[in-house]
Amino acid sequence: MTDWANKVIYELQFKRTSDQRRDYRERGESRTMAQDHILIRSLKKVAEDAEGENGGWKIKLIIFVGGTS
């Protein structure tokens, strides 16, 4: 998703994981960060290096974790 007015790119990720433990959400988020670390780091680097009219962009990772029994 892109917020053109504020120059923010939102990378949305949804993960499903077993919710039998209390920390299921934290575990899902950390698994997502590990899997998407290179993608997010690369996007942030490109945004950081952009100059002029293309500069000023931010990258935000938003993680949704859904539990399964």
Phi and psi restraints in degrees (range 20) as a CNS / XPLOR table:
assign (resid 1 and name C) (resid 2 and name N)
       (resid 2 and name CA) (resid 2 and name C) 1.0 -124.8 20.0 2
assign (resid 2 and name N) (resid 2 and name CA)
       (resid 2 and name C) (resid 3 and name N) 1.0 130.2 20.0 2
assign (resid 2 and name C) (resid 3 and name N)
       (resid 3 and name CA) (resid 3 and name C) 1.0 -102.7 20.0 2
assign (resid 3 and name N) (resid 3 and name CA)
       (resid 3 and name C) (resid 4 and name N) 1.0 93.4 20.0 2
assign (resid 3 and name C) (resid 4 and name N)
       (resid 4 and name CA) (resid 4 and name C) 1.0 -64.7 20.0 2
assign (resid 4 and name N) (resid 4 and name CA)
       (resid 4 and name C) (resid 5 and name N) 1.0 -37.9 20.0 2
assign (resid 4 and name C) (resid 5 and name N)
       (resid 5 and name CA) (resid 5 and name C) 1.0 -64.3 20.0 2
assign (resid 5 and name N) (resid 5 and name CA)
       (resid 5 and name C) (resid 6 and name N) 1.0 -38.9 20.0 2
assign (resid 5 and name C) (resid 6 and name N)
       (resid 6 and name CA) (resid 6 and name C) 1.0 -103.8 20.0 2
assign (resid 6 and name N) (resid 6 and name CA)
       (resid 6 and name C) (resid 7 and name N) 1.0 3.7 20.0 2
assign (resid 6 and name C) (resid 7 and name N)
       (resid 7 and name CA) (resid 7 and name C) 1.0 55.3 20.0 2
assign (resid 7 and name N) (resid 7 and name CA)
       (resid 7 and name C) (resid 8 and name N) 1.0 54.3 20.0 2
assign (resid 7 and name C) (resid 8 and name N)
       (resid 8 and name CA) (resid 8 and name C) 1.0 -126.4 20.0 2
assign (resid 8 and name N) (resid 8 and name CA)
       (resid 8 and name C) (resid 9 and name N) 1.0 130.6 20.0 2
assign (resid 8 and name C) (resid 9 and name N)
       (resid 9 and name CA) (resid 9 and name C) 1.0 -106.3 20.0 2
assign (resid 9 and name N) (resid 9 and name CA)
       (resid 9 and name C) (resid 10 and name N) 1.0 121.9 20.0 2
assign (resid 9 and name C) (resid 10 and name N)
       (resid 10 and name CA) (resid 10 and name C) 1.0 -101.1 20.0 2
assign (resid 10 and name N) (resid 10 and name CA)
       (resid 10 and name C) (resid 11 and name N) 1.0 120.1 20.0 2
assign (resid 10 and name C) (resid 11 and name N)
       (resid 11 and name CA) (resid 11 and name C) 1.0 -94.8 20.0 2
assign (resid 11 and name N) (resid 11 and name CA)
       (resid 11 and name C) (resid 12 and name N) 1.0 111.7 20.0 2
assign (resid 11 and name C) (resid 12 and name N)
       (resid 12 and name CA) (resid 12 and name C) 1.0 -97.2 20.0 2
assign (resid 12 and name N) (resid 12 and name CA)
       (resid 12 and name C) (resid 13 and name N) 1.0 130.0 20.0 2
assign (resid 12 and name C) (resid 13 and name N)
       (resid 13 and name CA) (resid 13 and name C) 1.0 -129.2 20.0 2
assign (resid 13 and name N) (resid 13 and name CA)
       (resid 13 and name C) (resid 14 and name N) 1.0 135.7 20.0 2
assign (resid 13 and name C) (resid 14 and name N)
       (resid 14 and name CA) (resid 14 and name C) 1.0 -118.9 20.0 2
assign (resid 14 and name N) (resid 14 and name CA)
       (resid 14 and name C) (resid 15 and name N) 1.0 129.0 20.0 2
assign (resid 14 and name C) (resid 15 and name N)
       (resid 15 and name CA) (resid 15 and name C) 1.0 -125.1 20.0 2
assign (resid 15 and name N) (resid 15 and name CA)
       (resid 15 and name C) (resid 16 and name N) 1.0 141.3 20.0 2
assign (resid 15 and name C) (resid 16 and name N)
       (resid 16 and name CA) (resid 16 and name C) 1.0 -108.4 20.0 2
assign (resid 16 and name N) (resid 16 and name CA)
       (resid 16 and name C) (resid 17 and name N) 1.0 138.6 20.0 2
assign (resid 16 and name C) (resid 17 and name N)
       (resid 17 and name CA) (resid 17 and name C) 1.0 -151.9 20.0 2
assign (resid 17 and name N) (resid 17 and name CA)
       (resid 17 and name C) (resid 18 and name N) 1.0 159.7 20.0 2
assign (resid 17 and name C) (resid 18 and name N)
       (resid 18 and name CA) (resid 18 and name C) 1.0 -62.2 20.0 2
assign (resid 18 and name N) (resid 18 and name CA)
       (resid 18 and name C) (resid 19 and name N) 1.0 132.8 20.0 2
assign (resid 18 and name C) (resid 19 and name N)
       (resid 19 and name CA) (resid 19 and name C) 1.0 -104.0 20.0 2
assign (resid 19 and name N) (resid 19 and name CA)
       (resid 19 and name C) (resid 20 and name N) 1.0 25.8 20.0 2
assign (resid 19 and name C) (resid 20 and name N)
       (resid 20 and name CA) (resid 20 and name C) 1.0 -76.8 20.0 2
assign (resid 20 and name N) (resid 20 and name CA)
       (resid 20 and name C) (resid 21 and name N) 1.0 -14.1 20.0 2
assign (resid 20 and name C) (resid 21 and name N)
       (resid 21 and name CA) (resid 21 and name C) 1.0 -111.8 20.0 2
assign (resid 21 and name N) (resid 21 and name CA)
       (resid 21 and name C) (resid 22 and name N) 1.0 153.0 20.0 2
assign (resid 21 and name C) (resid 22 and name N)
       (resid 22 and name CA) (resid 22 and name C) 1.0 -64.5 20.0 2
assign (resid 22 and name N) (resid 22 and name CA)
       (resid 22 and name C) (resid 23 and name N) 1.0 -27.4 20.0 2
assign (resid 22 and name C) (resid 23 and name N)
       (resid 23 and name CA) (resid 23 and name C) 1.0 -94.5 20.0 2
assign (resid 23 and name N) (resid 23 and name CA)
       (resid 23 and name C) (resid 24 and name N) 1.0 22.3 20.0 2
assign (resid 23 and name C) (resid 24 and name N)
       (resid 24 and name CA) (resid 24 and name C) 1.0 -58.8 20.0 2
assign (resid 24 and name N) (resid 24 and name CA)
       (resid 24 and name C) (resid 25 and name N) 1.0 -38.6 20.0 2
assign (resid 24 and name C) (resid 25 and name N)
       (resid 25 and name CA) (resid 25 and name C) 1.0 -66.1 20.0 2
assign (resid 25 and name N) (resid 25 and name CA)
       (resid 25 and name C) (resid 26 and name N) 1.0 -46.3 20.0 2
assign (resid 25 and name C) (resid 26 and name N)
       (resid 26 and name CA) (resid 26 and name C) 1.0 -61.8 20.0 2
assign (resid 26 and name N) (resid 26 and name CA)
       (resid 26 and name C) (resid 27 and name N) 1.0 -40.0 20.0 2
assign (resid 26 and name C) (resid 27 and name N)
       (resid 27 and name CA) (resid 27 and name C) 1.0 -65.5 20.0 2
assign (resid 27 and name N) (resid 27 and name CA)
       (resid 27 and name C) (resid 28 and name N) 1.0 -41.1 20.0 2
assign (resid 27 and name C) (resid 28 and name N)
       (resid 28 and name CA) (resid 28 and name C) 1.0 -64.0 20.0 2
assign (resid 28 and name N) (resid 28 and name CA)
       (resid 28 and name C) (resid 29 and name N) 1.0 -42.1 20.0 2
assign (resid 28 and name C) (resid 29 and name N)
       (resid 29 and name CA) (resid 29 and name C) 1.0 -65.0 20.0 2
assign (resid 29 and name N) (resid 29 and name CA)
       (resid 29 and name C) (resid 30 and name N) 1.0 -43.5 20.0 2
assign (resid 29 and name C) (resid 30 and name N)
       (resid 30 and name CA) (resid 30 and name C) 1.0 -68.3 20.0 2
assign (resid 30 and name N) (resid 30 and name CA)
       (resid 30 and name C) (resid 31 and name N) 1.0 -34.5 20.0 2
assign (resid 30 and name C) (resid 31 and name N)
       (resid 31 and name CA) (resid 31 and name C) 1.0 -64.5 20.0 2
assign (resid 31 and name N) (resid 31 and name CA)
       (resid 31 and name C) (resid 32 and name N) 1.0 -40.6 20.0 2
assign (resid 31 and name C) (resid 32 and name N)
       (resid 32 and name CA) (resid 32 and name C) 1.0 -63.7 20.0 2
assign (resid 32 and name N) (resid 32 and name CA)
       (resid 32 and name C) (resid 33 and name N) 1.0 -44.2 20.0 2
assign (resid 32 and name C) (resid 33 and name N)
       (resid 33 and name CA) (resid 33 and name C) 1.0 -60.6 20.0 2
assign (resid 33 and name N) (resid 33 and name CA)
       (resid 33 and name C) (resid 34 and name N) 1.0 -41.1 20.0 2
assign (resid 33 and name C) (resid 34 and name N)
       (resid 34 and name CA) (resid 34 and name C) 1.0 -65.9 20.0 2
assign (resid 34 and name N) (resid 34 and name CA)
       (resid 34 and name C) (resid 35 and name N) 1.0 -41.3 20.0 2
assign (resid 34 and name C) (resid 35 and name N)
       (resid 35 and name CA) (resid 35 and name C) 1.0 -72.5 20.0 2
assign (resid 35 and name N) (resid 35 and name CA)
       (resid 35 and name C) (resid 36 and name N) 1.0 -36.7 20.0 2
assign (resid 35 and name C) (resid 36 and name N)
       (resid 36 and name CA) (resid 36 and name C) 1.0 -103.7 20.0 2
assign (resid 36 and name N) (resid 36 and name CA)
       (resid 36 and name C) (resid 37 and name N) 1.0 9.5 20.0 2
assign (resid 36 and name C) (resid 37 and name N)
       (resid 37 and name CA) (resid 37 and name C) 1.0 -56.4 20.0 2
assign (resid 37 and name N) (resid 37 and name CA)
       (resid 37 and name C) (resid 38 and name N) 1.0 -47.2 20.0 2
assign (resid 37 and name C) (resid 38 and name N)
       (resid 38 and name CA) (resid 38 and name C) 1.0 -65.8 20.0 2
assign (resid 38 and name N) (resid 38 and name CA)
       (resid 38 and name C) (resid 39 and name N) 1.0 -42.4 20.0 2
assign (resid 38 and name C) (resid 39 and name N)
       (resid 39 and name CA) (resid 39 and name C) 1.0 -59.8 20.0 2
assign (resid 39 and name N) (resid 39 and name CA)
       (resid 39 and name C) (resid 40 and name N) 1.0 -51.3 20.0 2
assign (resid 39 and name C) (resid 40 and name N)
       (resid 40 and name CA) (resid 40 and name C) 1.0 -65.0 20.0 2
assign (resid 40 and name N) (resid 40 and name CA)
       (resid 40 and name C) (resid 41 and name N) 1.0 -43.4 20.0 2
assign (resid 40 and name C) (resid 41 and name N)
       (resid 41 and name CA) (resid 41 and name C) 1.0 -61.3 20.0 2
assign (resid 41 and name N) (resid 41 and name CA)
       (resid 41 and name C) (resid 42 and name N) 1.0 -41.1 20.0 2
assign (resid 41 and name C) (resid 42 and name N)
       (resid 42 and name CA) (resid 42 and name C) 1.0 -66.0 20.0 2
assign (resid 42 and name N) (resid 42 and name CA)
       (resid 42 and name C) (resid 43 and name N) 1.0 -44.4 20.0 2
assign (resid 42 and name C) (resid 43 and name N)
       (resid 43 and name CA) (resid 43 and name C) 1.0 -61.7 20.0 2
assign (resid 43 and name N) (resid 43 and name CA)
       (resid 43 and name C) (resid 44 and name N) 1.0 -42.2 20.0 2
assign (resid 43 and name C) (resid 44 and name N)
       (resid 44 and name CA) (resid 44 and name C) 1.0 -63.8 20.0 2
assign (resid 44 and name N) (resid 44 and name CA)
       (resid 44 and name C) (resid 45 and name N) 1.0 -38.1 20.0 2
assign (resid 44 and name C) (resid 45 and name N)
       (resid 45 and name CA) (resid 45 and name C) 1.0 -65.2 20.0 2
assign (resid 45 and name N) (resid 45 and name CA)
       (resid 45 and name C) (resid 46 and name N) 1.0 -44.4 20.0 2
assign (resid 45 and name C) (resid 46 and name N)
       (resid 46 and name CA) (resid 46 and name C) 1.0 -62.5 20.0 2
assign (resid 46 and name N) (resid 46 and name CA)
       (resid 46 and name C) (resid 47 and name N) 1.0 -44.1 20.0 2
assign (resid 46 and name C) (resid 47 and name N)
       (resid 47 and name CA) (resid 47 and name C) 1.0 -64.3 20.0 2
assign (resid 47 and name N) (resid 47 and name CA)
       (resid 47 and name C) (resid 48 and name N) 1.0 -39.9 20.0 2
assign (resid 47 and name C) (resid 48 and name N)
       (resid 48 and name CA) (resid 48 and name C) 1.0 -65.3 20.0 2
assign (resid 48 and name N) (resid 48 and name CA)
       (resid 48 and name C) (resid 49 and name N) 1.0 -38.0 20.0 2
assign (resid 48 and name C) (resid 49 and name N)
       (resid 49 and name CA) (resid 49 and name C) 1.0 -81.7 20.0 2
assign (resid 49 and name N) (resid 49 and name CA)
       (resid 49 and name C) (resid 50 and name N) 1.0 -13.4 20.0 2
assign (resid 49 and name C) (resid 50 and name N)
       (resid 50 and name CA) (resid 50 and name C) 1.0 -66.9 20.0 2
assign (resid 50 and name N) (resid 50 and name CA)
       (resid 50 and name C) (resid 51 and name N) 1.0 143.3 20.0 2
assign (resid 50 and name C) (resid 51 and name N)
       (resid 51 and name CA) (resid 51 and name C) 1.0 -124.6 20.0 2
assign (resid 51 and name N) (resid 51 and name CA)
       (resid 51 and name C) (resid 52 and name N) 1.0 165.1 20.0 2
assign (resid 51 and name C) (resid 52 and name N)
       (resid 52 and name CA) (resid 52 and name C) 1.0 63.4 20.0 2
assign (resid 52 and name N) (resid 52 and name CA)
       (resid 52 and name C) (resid 53 and name N) 1.0 -136.4 20.0 2
assign (resid 52 and name C) (resid 53 and name N)
       (resid 53 and name CA) (resid 53 and name C) 1.0 -61.2 20.0 2
assign (resid 53 and name N) (resid 53 and name CA)
       (resid 53 and name C) (resid 54 and name N) 1.0 -28.3 20.0 2
assign (resid 53 and name C) (resid 54 and name N)
       (resid 54 and name CA) (resid 54 and name C) 1.0 -84.8 20.0 2
assign (resid 54 and name N) (resid 54 and name CA)
       (resid 54 and name C) (resid 55 and name N) 1.0 -6.9 20.0 2
assign (resid 54 and name C) (resid 55 and name N)
       (resid 55 and name CA) (resid 55 and name C) 1.0 -81.5 20.0 2
assign (resid 55 and name N) (resid 55 and name CA)
       (resid 55 and name C) (resid 56 and name N) 1.0 170.6 20.0 2
assign (resid 55 and name C) (resid 56 and name N)
       (resid 56 and name CA) (resid 56 and name C) 1.0 88.3 20.0 2
assign (resid 56 and name N) (resid 56 and name CA)
       (resid 56 and name C) (resid 57 and name N) 1.0 7.4 20.0 2
assign (resid 56 and name C) (resid 57 and name N)
       (resid 57 and name CA) (resid 57 and name C) 1.0 -80.7 20.0 2
assign (resid 57 and name N) (resid 57 and name CA)
       (resid 57 and name C) (resid 58 and name N) 1.0 148.8 20.0 2
assign (resid 57 and name C) (resid 58 and name N)
       (resid 58 and name CA) (resid 58 and name C) 1.0 -123.1 20.0 2
assign (resid 58 and name N) (resid 58 and name CA)
       (resid 58 and name C) (resid 59 and name N) 1.0 149.9 20.0 2
assign (resid 58 and name C) (resid 59 and name N)
       (resid 59 and name CA) (resid 59 and name C) 1.0 -116.7 20.0 2
assign (resid 59 and name N) (resid 59 and name CA)
       (resid 59 and name C) (resid 60 and name N) 1.0 128.5 20.0 2
assign (resid 59 and name C) (resid 60 and name N)
       (resid 60 and name CA) (resid 60 and name C) 1.0 -126.2 20.0 2
assign (resid 60 and name N) (resid 60 and name CA)
       (resid 60 and name C) (resid 61 and name N) 1.0 129.0 20.0 2
assign (resid 60 and name C) (resid 61 and name N)
       (resid 61 and name CA) (resid 61 and name C) 1.0 -97.6 20.0 2
assign (resid 61 and name N) (resid 61 and name CA)
       (resid 61 and name C) (resid 62 and name N) 1.0 124.9 20.0 2
assign (resid 61 and name C) (resid 62 and name N)
       (resid 62 and name CA) (resid 62 and name C) 1.0 -118.9 20.0 2
assign (resid 62 and name N) (resid 62 and name CA)
       (resid 62 and name C) (resid 63 and name N) 1.0 123.9 20.0 2
assign (resid 62 and name C) (resid 63 and name N)
       (resid 63 and name CA) (resid 63 and name C) 1.0 -113.4 20.0 2
assign (resid 63 and name N) (resid 63 and name CA)
       (resid 63 and name C) (resid 64 and name N) 1.0 129.4 20.0 2
assign (resid 63 and name C) (resid 64 and name N)
       (resid 64 and name CA) (resid 64 and name C) 1.0 -111.4 20.0 2
assign (resid 64 and name N) (resid 64 and name CA)
       (resid 64 and name C) (resid 65 and name N) 1.0 128.1 20.0 2
assign (resid 64 and name C) (resid 65 and name N)
       (resid 65 and name CA) (resid 65 and name C) 1.0 -118.4 20.0 2
assign (resid 65 and name N) (resid 65 and name CA)
       (resid 65 and name C) (resid 66 and name N) 1.0 123.0 20.0 2
assign (resid 65 and name C) (resid 66 and name N)
       (resid 66 and name CA) (resid 66 and name C) 1.0 -109.0 20.0 2
assign (resid 66 and name N) (resid 66 and name CA)
       (resid 66 and name C) (resid 67 and name N) 1.0 135.0 20.0 2
assign (resid 66 and name C) (resid 67 and name N)
       (resid 67 and name CA) (resid 67 and name C) 1.0 -87.5 20.0 2
assign (resid 67 and name N) (resid 67 and name CA)
       (resid 67 and name C) (resid 68 and name N) 1.0 150.1 20.0 2
assign (resid 67 and name C) (resid 68 and name N)
       (resid 68 and name CA) (resid 68 and name C) 1.0 -131.1 20.0 2
assign (resid 68 and name N) (resid 68 and name CA)
       (resid 68 and name C) (resid 69 and name N) 1.0 146.7 20.0 2
